[in-house]
Amino acid sequence: MPETGRPDRTRPRTDRERAEFRAWVRENHPDLGGDPEAFAAGLRRRRAGRPAGRPDRPGRRADVRIVRRRRWPVMLISRWRERRLRARHLR
């Protein structure tokens, strides 16, 4: 059973929880006049229960997403160039 005061990290956060966190950040952020030490301590408390990695990919943080970029423009130009070079050899 989870401790009282600590949210369960296995479930997604509700809109209310997100709104409360955003309000806390607006009040305590160092760029807006808040104490940097207190802000960092608050973030550490919030992240304390977060899982360190995904079970299917050990060693990788749970909040990191890899985005694969399509190589379409480069691939299109390189294919055109290869065809042109082949055509030159056939002449």
Secondary structure as UniProt FT lines:
FT   TURN            4..5
FT   TURN            9..10
FT   HELIX           15..28
FT   HELIX           30..32
FT   HELIX           36..47
FT   TURN            48..49
FT   TURN            55..56
FT   TURN            58..59
FT   TURN            62..63
FT   HELIX           72..90
//
